[in-house]
């Protein structure tokens, strides 16, 4: 089974799968949080989403409150914050856990992939990024501090879409 078939509701509670959120396109999956020092990355994630949407690519936000409670809001509060503050239009999932016994099944194969600094295992912090192809196969993993407009990340997206 592909991770795309894993049950994952939208932020608004609409039931579905990761495939519903990606639209069956290659995607950058990002665990996000509204009250983190890295939260301004939302602007660059939206820019990446807009720049590559016409080529069949999407960003998907996966809200998570596991890192110092930095995503404490309700689904409505998260949606309002992202839209009003950063103009986010890319799809967002329900709040999930990315580590521990409650880790969402979507993350299981993703955390096995080494990131751009060679780290594997648990998600390190908010805004860790996972690039997957249209079949949901993990392609690349990027450290939380790696900005969405980083040359290596953009090159990986370009290579995936070519």
C-alpha positions as CSV (number, residue, x, y, z in Angstrom):
1,X,0.0,0.0,0.0
2,X,1.2,3.5,-0.9
3,X,1.3,6.2,1.8
4,X,-1.1,8.0,-0.5
5,X,-3.8,5.5,0.5
6,X,-3.4,6.2,4.2
7,X,-6.5,7.8,5.8
8,X,-5.8,11.5,6.4
9,X,-8.6,14.0,6.8
10,X,-8.3,17.6,5.6
11,X,-7.9,20.4,8.1
12,X,-11.6,21.1,7.8
13,X,-12.4,17.6,8.9
14,X,-13.3,16.2,5.5
15,X,-12.4,12.5,5.5
16,X,-10.0,11.3,2.8
17,X,-6.5,10.1,2.1
18,X,-3.1,11.7,1.5
19,X,-3.8,11.1,-2.2
20,X,-6.8,13.4,-1.9
21,X,-4.6,16.1,-0.4
22,X,-1.8,15.7,-3.1
23,X,-4.2,15.2,-6.0
24,X,-2.0,12.3,-7.1
25,X,0.8,14.8,-7.8
26,X,4.4,14.9,-6.6
27,X,4.4,16.8,-3.3
28,X,6.4,18.4,-0.5
29,X,5.0,17.2,2.8
30,X,5.8,19.5,5.7
31,X,5.0,19.2,9.3
32,X,3.9,22.7,10.2
33,X,3.2,24.8,13.3
34,X,1.8,28.3,13.8
35,X,3.8,29.4,16.8
36,X,7.4,28.3,15.9
37,X,10.4,30.4,15.0
38,X,10.3,28.7,11.6
39,X,6.7,29.6,11.0
40,X,7.7,32.4,8.5
41,X,8.6,29.5,6.2
42,X,4.9,29.4,5.3
43,X,5.4,32.3,3.0
44,X,8.2,30.5,1.0
45,X,6.2,27.2,1.0
46,X,3.2,29.1,-0.5
47,X,5.6,30.7,-3.1
48,X,6.9,27.2,-4.0
49,X,3.4,25.8,-4.2
50,X,2.4,28.7,-6.6
51,X,5.5,28.5,-8.7
52,X,5.2,24.7,-9.4
53,X,1.4,24.1,-9.3
54,X,1.0,24.5,-13.0
55,X,3.7,21.7,-13.5
56,X,1.7,19.3,-11.4
57,X,3.2,19.8,-7.9
58,X,1.8,20.7,-4.5
59,X,2.9,21.5,-1.0
60,X,0.9,19.7,1.8
61,X,0.9,21.0,5.3
62,X,0.7,18.5,8.1
63,X,0.0,20.4,11.4
64,X,1.6,18.9,14.4
65,X,1.6,20.0,18.1
66,X,4.3,17.7,19.3
67,X,7.2,20.2,19.5
68,X,6.8,22.4,22.6
69,X,3.0,22.8,21.9
70,X,3.7,25.1,19.0
71,X,0.5,24.2,17.1
72,X,-2.1,24.5,19.9
73,X,-5.0,25.9,17.9
74,X,-8.2,24.3,16.6
75,X,-8.5,23.5,12.9
76,X,-10.4,26.7,12.4
77,X,-7.7,28.8,14.1
78,X,-4.9,27.1,12.1
79,X,-6.8,27.7,8.8
80,X,-7.5,31.3,9.7
81,X,-3.9,32.0,10.8
82,X,-2.3,30.4,7.7
83,X,-4.7,32.2,5.3
84,X,-4.7,35.6,6.9
85,X,-1.0,35.8,7.8
86,X,0.7,33.9,4.9
87,X,-2.0,33.6,2.2
88,X,-1.7,29.8,2.3
89,X,-3.7,28.1,-0.4
90,X,-2.0,24.7,-0.4
91,X,-3.8,21.8,1.2
92,X,-3.5,21.1,4.9
93,X,-4.3,17.9,6.8
94,X,-5.9,17.4,10.2
95,X,-3.4,17.8,13.1
96,X,-1.3,14.7,13.4
97,X,1.5,13.2,15.4
98,X,4.8,12.7,13.6
99,X,6.8,10.9,16.3
100,X,6.2,8.3,19.0
101,X,3.6,5.6,19.3
102,X,1.0,7.9,17.8
103,X,3.0,8.6,14.7
104,X,0.7,8.8,11.7
105,X,1.3,6.0,9.2
106,X,2.1,8.5,6.4
107,X,5.4,9.3,8.3
108,X,6.6,5.7,8.8
109,X,8.5,5.3,5.5
110,X,9.4,9.0,5.4
111,X,11.5,9.0,8.6
112,X,13.7,6.2,7.2
113,X,15.0,8.5,4.5
114,X,18.1,10.5,5.5
115,X,17.7,14.3,5.3
116,X,20.1,16.7,3.6
117,X,22.4,16.5,6.6
118,X,22.4,12.7,6.8
119,X,19.9,12.4,9.7
120,X,17.3,9.6,9.8
121,X,14.7,8.6,12.3
122,X,12.3,10.8,14.2
123,X,11.2,14.1,12.8
124,X,13.5,16.6,14.4
125,X,11.3,19.7,14.6
126,X,8.6,21.7,13.0
127,X,9.0,22.4,9.2
128,X,10.8,19.2,8.4
129,X,10.2,18.5,4.7
130,X,9.6,15.3,2.7
131,X,9.5,15.2,-1.1
132,X,7.4,12.4,-2.5
133,X,6.8,11.4,-6.1
134,X,3.3,11.0,-7.6
135,X,3.2,7.4,-6.3
136,X,4.0,8.5,-2.8
137,X,7.5,7.1,-2.9
138,X,9.9,9.2,-0.7
139,X,12.4,11.0,-2.8
140,X,14.2,13.5,-0.5
141,X,14.1,14.8,3.1
142,X,15.1,18.2,4.2
143,X,16.1,19.5,7.7
144,X,13.7,21.9,9.3
145,X,16.2,24.8,8.9
146,X,16.3,24.2,5.1
147,X,14.3,27.0,3.6
148,X,11.7,26.1,0.9
149,X,13.6,28.2,-1.6
150,X,17.0,26.5,-0.8
151,X,18.8,25.7,-4.1
152,X,19.0,21.9,-3.3
153,X,15.4,21.7,-2.4
154,X,14.3,23.5,-5.5
155,X,16.7,21.4,-7.7
156,X,15.1,18.2,-6.2
157,X,11.6,19.5,-7.1
158,X,12.8,20.4,-10.6
159,X,14.4,16.9,-11.0
160,X,11.2,15.2,-9.9
161,X,9.1,17.1,-12.3
162,X,11.4,16.7,-15.4
